[in-house]
Amino acid sequence: MTGTVLFFMISGVIVASAVAMLVSRDFVRSVLFLLLALCSFAGLYALLDATFLALLQVFLYAGAVTVVLVFVVMLTRPQIADFSALLQKQTAYAALAVAAISLPLVDSLVRLVATLPGGGAPAATTQDLARTLMGEYAIPFELASVVLLAALVGAIYLAKEAE
């Protein structure tokens, strides 16, 4: 019972911070709302007894990625005169596209959950995770780090060019 209540409370925080991130007029506040959402996801992982994933979420996403985003925002600092300039004419079409994609996705997830066994997954160790990450997924892992580095270098280049 307590786990269910905590799940819905944390989920509410995630949804509220995601919506606040989207409608925030200040880019720094948007990043802070993103940080709140990412830390709340870590709370969900902790609720599922996935301590390693919770710590990974806090260190990698809530820590490193958010810091990179703050640097990008601070270095580039785009000037937008009016908040309505951010809203495009395609907003209604985008909402329609999201609904068209979300409905089949939710239906697929509901069907998938109905077919899952109730016993749970076998316990995996951190050593198993390391073998998989550095073995089978080594190239995607390294590509993700290169993309993050390229974003940081691009932000620095754009900031230096603006001076």
For each residue, the residues with C-beta under 8 A, 3 or more apart:
1: 4 5
2: 5 6
3: 6 7 47
4: 1 7 8
5: 1 2 8 9
6: 2 3 9 10 43 47
7: 3 4 10 11 44 47
8: 4 5 11 12
9: 5 6 12 13
10: 6 7 13 14 40 43 44 47
11: 7 8 14 15 44
12: 8 9 15 16
13: 9 10 16 17 36 37 40
14: 10 11 17 18 37 40 41 44
15: 11 12 18 19
16: 12 13 19 20
17: 13 14 20 21 33 34 36 37 40
18: 14 15 21 22 33 37
19: 15 16 22 23
20: 16 17 23 24 33
21: 17 18 24 30 31 33 34 37
22: 18 19 30
23: 19 20
24: 20 21 27 29 30 33
25: 29 83
26: 29 30
27: 24 30 31 73 77 78
28: 31 32 70 73 74
29: 24 25 26 32 33
30: 21 22 24 26 27 33 34
31: 21 27 28 34 35 66 69 70 73
32: 28 29 35 36
33: 17 18 20 21 24 29 30 36 37
34: 17 21 30 31 37 38 66 69
35: 31 32 38 39 62 66
36: 13 17 32 33 39 40
37: 13 14 17 18 21 33 34 40 41
38: 34 35 41 42 57 58 61 62 65 66
39: 35 36 42 43 57 58 62
40: 10 13 14 17 36 37 43 44
41: 14 37 38 44 45 57 61
42: 38 39 45 46 53 54 55 57 58 62
43: 6 10 39 40 46 47 54
44: 7 10 11 14 40 41 47 48
45: 41 42 48 50 51 53 54 57
46: 42 43 49 50 51 54
47: 3 6 7 10 43 44
48: 44 45
49: 46
50: 45 46 53 54
51: 45 46 54 55
52: 55 56 126 129
53: 42 45 50 56 57
54: 42 43 45 46 50 51 57 58
55: 42 51 52 58 59
56: 52 53 59 60
57: 38 39 41 42 45 53 54 60 61 62
58: 38 39 42 54 55 61 62 63
59: 55 56 62 63 64
60: 56 57 63 64 65
61: 38 41 57 58 64 65 66
62: 35 38 39 42 57 58 59 65 66
63: 58 59 60 66 67
64: 59 60 61 67 68
65: 38 60 61 62 68 69 148
66: 31 34 35 38 61 62 63 69 70
67: 63 64 70 71
68: 64 65 71 72 148 151 152
69: 31 34 65 66 72 73
70: 28 31 66 67 73 74
71: 67 68 74 75 152 155
72: 68 69 75 76 151 152 155
73: 27 28 31 69 70 76 77
74: 28 70 71 77
75: 71 72 155 156 158 159
76: 72 73 155 158 159 162
77: 27 73 74
78: 27
79:
80: 83 85 86
81: 85
82: 85
83: 25 80 86 87
84: 87
85: 80 81 82
86: 80 83
87: 83 84 91
88: 91
89:
90: 93 94
91: 87 88 94 95
92: 95 96
93: 90 96 97
94: 90 91 97 98
95: 91 92 98 99
96: 92 93 99 100
97: 93 94 100 101
98: 94 95 101 102
99: 95 96 102 103
100: 96 97 103 104
101: 97 98 104 105
102: 98 99 105 106
103: 99 100 106 107
104: 100 101 107 108
105: 101 102 108 109
106: 102 103 109 110
107: 103 104 110 111
108: 104 105 111 112
109: 105 106 112 113
110: 106 107 113 114
111: 107 108 114 115
112: 108 109 115 116
113: 109 110 116
114: 110 111
115: 111 112
116: 112 113
117:
118:
119:
120:
121: 124
122:
123:
124: 121 128 129
125: 128 129
126: 52 129 130
127: 130 131
128: 124 125 131 132
129: 52 124 125 126 132 133
130: 126 127 133 134
131: 127 128 134 135
132: 128 129 135 136 137
133: 129 130 137 138 141
134: 130 131 137 138 141
135: 131 132 138
136: 132
137: 132 133 134 140 141
138: 133 134 135 141 142
139: 142 143
140: 137 143 144
141: 133 134 137 138 144 145
142: 138 139 145 146
143: 139 140 146 147
144: 140 141 147 148
145: 141 142 148 149
146: 142 143 149 150
147: 143 144 150 151
148: 65 68 144 145 151 152
149: 145 146 152 153
150: 146 147 153 154
151: 68 72 147 148 154 155
152: 68 71 72 148 149 155 156
153: 149 150 156 157
154: 150 151 157 158
155: 71 72 75 76 151 152 158 159
156: 75 152 153 159 160
157: 153 154 160 161
158: 75 76 154 155 161 162
159: 75 76 155 156 162 163
160: 156 157 163
161: 157 158
162: 76 158 159
163: 159 160
